[in-house]
Amino acid sequence: MIDSLPRYCLIVLLLLPLPAGCGGPEEGPSEAGKESPAGDSVAARAGDRIIIQVGGVPVRVRVSQTPQEKERGLMFTEQLPADEGMLFVFESQHRPAFWMKNTPIDLDLAFIDGRGRIVEICHMEALDEETIHRSRHPALYALEVNAGWFREHGIAVGDEVRF
């Protein structure tokens, strides 16, 4: 029993969804080619930039799919162009968590479900390492943009995101 204790502890530690950077590390393998809610393919390689429609408004996003990209998120980003952001693609719907470690700009975050609907929008303060922003609803995607972007474009919970 004592011999199995360290292995058990390691398994438990590996399963804990702890946040890191702007995105959380709990996501799995890449999802290039994953079918989006709109029936189109999110056929971007990790790190590619694509244009998506958020409530009918175009935004250019860098796709973050690998665990390393999700962990880094927008860390160390000093400036984000007005209509750009980062799209996090998860392996399955769950309640992802984000924080603002080493992220020197304020951001807004939308959690998006598997149907392509925004289920929650939250504001994240620059360099706030204490607040964990965990979705209250299952999400398959998360979108980070400059603070105020959703409000400025009239985007709200329930709006559709098309890939």
Phi and psi in degrees as GROMACS dihedral restraints (atoms count N, CA, C in turn):
[ dihedral_restraints ]
;  ai    aj    ak    al  type     phi  dphi    fc
    3     4     5     6     1   -65.6    20    10
    4     5     6     7     1   -36.8    20    10
    6     7     8     9     1   -62.8    20    10
    7     8     9    10     1   -32.0    20    10
    9    10    11    12     1   -84.7    20    10
   10    11    12    13     1   -13.0    20    10
   12    13    14    15     1   -60.0    20    10
   13    14    15    16     1   -48.8    20    10
   15    16    17    18     1   -60.3    20    10
   16    17    18    19     1   -41.0    20    10
   18    19    20    21     1   -62.5    20    10
   19    20    21    22     1   -43.4    20    10
   21    22    23    24     1   -60.8    20    10
   22    23    24    25     1   -45.1    20    10
   24    25    26    27     1   -62.1    20    10
   25    26    27    28     1   -40.8    20    10
   27    28    29    30     1   -63.4    20    10
   28    29    30    31     1   -42.7    20    10
   30    31    32    33     1   -62.3    20    10
   31    32    33    34     1   -44.0    20    10
   33    34    35    36     1   -61.8    20    10
   34    35    36    37     1   -44.7    20    10
   36    37    38    39     1   -63.5    20    10
   37    38    39    40     1   -38.0    20    10
   39    40    41    42     1   -69.0    20    10
   40    41    42    43     1   -25.5    20    10
   42    43    44    45     1   -87.2    20    10
   43    44    45    46     1   -12.9    20    10
   45    46    47    48     1   -70.9    20    10
   46    47    48    49     1   127.4    20    10
   48    49    50    51     1   -85.3    20    10
   49    50    51    52     1    83.1    20    10
   51    52    53    54     1   -92.5    20    10
   52    53    54    55     1   136.7    20    10
   54    55    56    57     1   -76.4    20    10
   55    56    57    58     1   155.8    20    10
   57    58    59    60     1  -151.9    20    10
   58    59    60    61     1   140.6    20    10
   60    61    62    63     1    57.6    20    10
   61    62    63    64     1  -148.0    20    10
   63    64    65    66     1   -75.3    20    10
   64    65    66    67     1   -29.4    20    10
   66    67    68    69     1  -115.2    20    10
   67    68    69    70     1   165.8    20    10
   69    70    71    72     1   -94.4    20    10
   70    71    72    73     1   152.6    20    10
   72    73    74    75     1   -86.7    20    10
   73    74    75    76     1     5.0    20    10
   75    76    77    78     1   -78.1    20    10
   76    77    78    79     1    -0.3    20    10
   78    79    80    81     1   -81.3    20    10
   79    80    81    82     1   159.3    20    10
   81    82    83    84     1   -99.0    20    10
   82    83    84    85     1  -147.8    20    10
   84    85    86    87     1   -67.0    20    10
   85    86    87    88     1   168.2    20    10
   87    88    89    90     1   -58.2    20    10
   88    89    90    91     1   152.1    20    10
   90    91    92    93     1  -123.4    20    10
   91    92    93    94     1    31.5    20    10
   93    94    95    96     1   -55.7    20    10
   94    95    96    97     1   132.3    20    10
   96    97    98    99     1    87.7    20    10
   97    98    99   100     1     3.0    20    10
   99   100   101   102     1   -64.1    20    10
  100   101   102   103     1   139.1    20    10
  102   103   104   105     1   -71.9    20    10
  103   104   105   106     1   130.2    20    10
  105   106   107   108     1   -90.0    20    10
  106   107   108   109     1   169.0    20    10
  108   109   110   111     1   -58.6    20    10
  109   110   111   112     1   -30.1    20    10
  111   112   113   114     1   -80.3    20    10
  112   113   114   115     1    -2.3    20    10
  114   115   116   117     1    88.2    20    10
  115   116   117   118     1    -6.8    20    10
  117   118   119   120     1   -83.8    20    10
  118   119   120   121     1   164.5    20    10
  120   121   122   123     1   -96.3    20    10
  121   122   123   124     1   133.7    20    10
  123   124   125   126     1   -82.7    20    10
  124   125   126   127     1    74.7    20    10
  126   127   128   129     1   -94.8    20    10
  127   128   129   130     1    45.4    20    10
  129   130   131   132     1  -103.3    20    10
  130   131   132   133     1   141.8    20    10
  132   133   134   135     1   -75.5    20    10
  133   134   135   136     1   155.1    20    10
  135   136   137   138     1   -52.1    20    10
  136   137   138   139     1   132.6    20    10
  138   139   140   141     1    90.0    20    10
  139   140   141   142     1   -14.1    20    10
  141   142   143   144     1   -64.9    20    10
  142   143   144   145     1   157.3    20    10
  144   145   146   147     1  -108.8    20    10
  145   146   147   148     1   132.1    20    10
  147   148   149   150     1  -132.4    20    10
  148   149   150   151     1   165.2    20    10
  150   151   152   153     1  -106.7    20    10
  151   152   153   154     1   128.7    20    10
  153   154   155   156     1  -118.9    20    10
  154   155   156   157     1   164.4    20    10
  156   157   158   159     1  -109.8    20    10
  157   158   159   160     1   121.9    20    10
  159   160   161   162     1  -113.9    20    10
  160   161   162   163     1   108.1    20    10
  162   163   164   165     1    56.7    20    10
  163   164   165   166     1    32.2    20    10
  165   166   167   168     1    86.2    20    10
  166   167   168   169     1    -2.9    20    10
  168   169   170   171     1  -100.0    20    10
  169   170   171   172     1   126.1    20    10
  171   172   173   174     1   -73.9    20    10
  172   173   174   175     1   141.1    20    10
  174   175   176   177     1  -142.0    20    10
  175   176   177   178     1   134.5    20    10
  177   178   179   180     1   -90.0    20    10
  178   179   180   181     1   126.0    20    10
  180   181   182   183     1  -126.8    20    10
  181   182   183   184     1   148.7    20    10
  183   184   185   186     1   -91.6    20    10
  184   185   186   187     1   131.6    20    10
  186   187   188   189     1   -87.3    20    10
  187   188   189   190     1   126.6    20    10
  189   190   191   192     1  -114.2    20    10
  190   191   192   193     1   112.9    20    10
  192   193   194   195     1  -124.1    20    10
  193   194   195   196     1   -35.2    20    10
  195   196   197   198     1   -78.1    20    10
  196   197   198   199     1   155.8    20    10
  198   199   200   201     1   -55.8    20    10
  199   200   201   202     1   -37.9    20    10
  201   202   203   204     1   -67.0    20    10
  202   203   204   205     1   -42.3    20    10
  204   205   206   207     1   -65.6    20    10
  205   206   207   208     1   -40.0    20    10
  207   208   209   210     1   -66.4    20    10
  208   209   210   211     1   -39.2    20    10
  210   211   212   213     1   -65.6    20    10
  211   212   213   214     1   -40.5    20    10
  213   214   215   216     1   -75.2    20    10
  214   215   216   217     1   -39.4    20    10
  216   217   218   219     1    51.1    20    10
  217   218   219   220     1  -128.6    20    10
  219   220   221   222     1  -103.8    20    10
  220   221   222   223     1    24.8    20    10
  222   223   224   225     1   -53.0    20    10
  223   224   225   226     1   141.7    20    10
  225   226   227   228     1    67.3    20    10
  226   227   228   229     1     8.3    20    10
  228   229   230   231     1   -79.3    20    10
  229   230   231   232     1   116.9    20    10
  231   232   233   234     1   -86.8    20    10
  232   233   234   235     1   -24.8    20    10
  234   235   236   237     1  -153.4    20    10
  235   236   237   238     1   137.6    20    10
  237   238   239   240     1  -120.4    20    10
  238   239   240   241     1   123.4    20    10
  240   241   242   243     1   -53.1    20    10
  241   242   243   244     1   153.5    20    10
  243   244   245   246     1   -51.7    20    10
  244   245   246   247     1   -46.3    20    10
  246   247   248   249     1  -112.7    20    10
  247   248   249   250     1    42.3    20    10
  249   250   251   252     1  -127.1    20    10
  250   251   252   253     1   161.8    20    10
  252   253   254   255     1  -166.4    20    10
  253   254   255   256     1  -164.8    20    10
  255   256   257   258     1  -130.0    20    10
  256   257   258   259     1   129.8    20    10
  258   259   260   261     1  -104.9    20    10
  259   260   261   262     1   122.6    20    10
  261   262   263   264     1   -97.5    20    10
  262   263   264   265     1   127.5    20    10
  264   265   266   267     1  -111.8    20    10
  265   266   267   268     1   120.7    20    10
  267   268   269   270     1  -101.4    20    10
  268   269   270   271     1   158.9    20    10
  270   271   272   273     1   -70.1    20    10
  271   272   273   274     1   -35.0    20    10
  273   274   275   276     1  -151.1    20    10
  274   275   276   277     1   164.0    20    10
  276   277   278   279     1   -67.4    20    10
  277   278   279   280     1   134.3    20    10
  279   280   281   282     1  -160.4    20    10
  280   281   282   283     1  -171.3    20    10
  282   283   284   285     1  -105.3    20    10
  283   284   285   286     1    83.7    20    10
  285   286   287   288     1   -66.8    20    10
  286   287   288   289     1   156.1    20    10
  288   289   290   291     1  -125.1    20    10
  289   290   291   292     1   143.0    20    10
  291   292   293   294     1  -133.5    20    10
  292   293   294   295     1   154.9    20    10
  294   295   296   297     1  -145.8    20    10
  295   296   297   298     1   179.2    20    10
  297   298   299   300     1  -115.3    20    10
  298   299   300   301     1    30.5    20    10
  300   301   302   303     1   -56.4    20    10
  301   302   303   304     1   129.0    20    10
  303   304   305   306     1    55.9    20    10
  304   305   306   307     1    27.7    20    10
  306   307   308   309     1  -114.2    20    10
  307   308   309   310     1   102.7    20    10
  309   310   311   312     1   -84.6    20    10
  310   311   312   313     1    11.4    20    10
  312   313   314   315     1  -126.9    20    10
  313   314   315   316     1   146.8    20    10
  315   316   317   318     1   -69.5    20    10
  316   317   318   319     1   141.4    20    10
  318   319   320   321     1  -133.6    20    10
  319   320   321   322     1   156.7    20    10
  321   322   323   324     1  -110.0    20    10
  322   323   324   325     1   148.5    20    10
  324   325   326   327     1  -131.0    20    10
  325   326   327   328     1   127.3    20    10
  327   328   329   330     1  -112.3    20    10
  328   329   330   331     1   130.9    20    10
  330   331   332   333     1   -94.9    20    10
  331   332   333   334     1   134.7    20    10
  333   334   335   336     1  -125.6    20    10
  334   335   336   337     1   130.0    20    10
  336   337   338   339     1   -83.2    20    10
  337   338   339   340     1  -179.8    20    10
  339   340   341   342     1   -67.7    20    10
  340   341   342   343     1   -14.3    20    10
  342   343   344   345     1   -90.3    20    10
  343   344   345   346     1    -1.9    20    10
  345   346   347   348     1    84.5    20    10
  346   347   348   349     1    20.8    20    10
  348   349   350   351     1  -104.7    20    10
  349   350   351   352     1   138.2    20    10
  351   352   353   354     1   -71.6    20    10
  352   353   354   355     1   123.9    20    10
  354   355   356   357     1  -104.1    20    10
  355   356   357   358     1   -14.6    20    10
  357   358   359   360     1  -167.0    20    10
  358   359   360   361     1   144.2    20    10
  360   361   362   363     1  -129.1    20    10
  361   362   363   364     1   133.6    20    10
  363   364   365   366     1  -137.1    20    10
  364   365   366   367     1   158.9    20    10
  366   367   368   369     1  -102.1    20    10
  367   368   369   370     1   138.4    20    10
  369   370   371   372     1  -124.3    20    10
  370   371   372   373     1   126.5    20    10
  372   373   374   375     1   -82.2    20    10
  373   374   375   376     1   140.0    20    10
  375   376   377   378     1   -52.9    20    10
  376   377   378   379     1   136.8    20    10
  378   379   380   381     1    60.2    20    10
  379   380   381   382     1    16.8    20    10
  381   382   383   384     1   -80.7    20    10
  382   383   384   385     1   103.7    20    10
  384   385   386   387     1   -94.8    20    10
  385   386   387   388     1    -0.9    20    10
  387   388   389   390     1   -95.4    20    10
  388   389   390   391     1   -34.0    20    10
  390   391   392   393     1   -86.6    20    10
  391   392   393   394     1   127.2    20    10
  393   394   395   396     1  -103.8    20    10
  394   395   396   397     1   124.0    20    10
  396   397   398   399     1  -100.1    20    10
  397   398   399   400     1    95.6    20    10
  399   400   401   402     1  -106.3    20    10
  400   401   402   403     1   132.7    20    10
  402   403   404   405     1   -62.1    20    10
  403   404   405   406     1   138.1    20    10
  405   406   407   408     1   -81.9    20    10
  406   407   408   409     1   -12.5    20    10
  408   409   410   411     1  -127.0    20    10
  409   410   411   412     1   153.3    20    10
  411   412   413   414     1   -60.2    20    10
  412   413   414   415     1   138.0    20    10
  414   415   416   417     1  -135.0    20    10
  415   416   417   418     1   145.6    20    10
  417   418   419   420     1  -103.8    20    10
  418   419   420   421     1   -19.8    20    10
  420   421   422   423     1  -138.7    20    10
  421   422   423   424     1   158.8    20    10
  423   424   425   426     1  -139.3    20    10
  424   425   426   427     1   142.5    20    10
  426   427   428   429     1  -125.5    20    10
  427   428   429   430     1   121.0    20    10
  429   430   431   432     1  -103.9    20    10
  430   431   432   433     1   131.7    20    10
  432   433   434   435     1  -139.1    20    10
  433   434   435   436     1   172.6    20    10
  435   436   437   438     1   -56.7    20    10
  436   437   438   439     1   146.2    20    10
  438   439   440   441     1   -56.1    20    10
  439   440   441   442     1   134.1    20    10
  441   442   443   444     1    90.7    20    10
  442   443   444   445     1   -10.1    20    10
  444   445   446   447     1   -59.9    20    10
  445   446   447   448     1   -46.5    20    10
  447   448   449   450     1   -62.6    20    10
  448   449   450   451     1   -46.7    20    10
  450   451   452   453     1   -60.9    20    10
  451   452   453   454     1   -46.5    20    10
  453   454   455   456     1   -60.1    20    10
  454   455   456   457     1   -29.1    20    10
  456   457   458   459     1  -103.1    20    10
  457   458   459   460     1     7.1    20    10
  459   460   461   462     1    67.3    20    10
  460   461   462   463     1    28.0    20    10
  462   463   464   465     1   -88.2    20    10
  463   464   465   466     1   135.2    20    10
  465   466   467   468     1  -139.4    20    10
  466   467   468   469     1   170.2    20    10
  468   469   470   471     1   -56.1    20    10
  469   470   471   472     1   135.7    20    10
  471   472   473   474     1   100.6    20    10
  472   473   474   475     1   -18.7    20    10
  474   475   476   477     1   -68.4    20    10
  475   476   477   478     1   154.8    20    10
  477   478   479   480     1   -93.4    20    10
  478   479   480   481     1   143.4    20    10
  480   481   482   483     1  -114.8    20    10
  481   482   483   484     1   128.4    20    10
  483   484   485   486     1  -116.4    20    10
  484   485   486   487     1   134.0    20    10
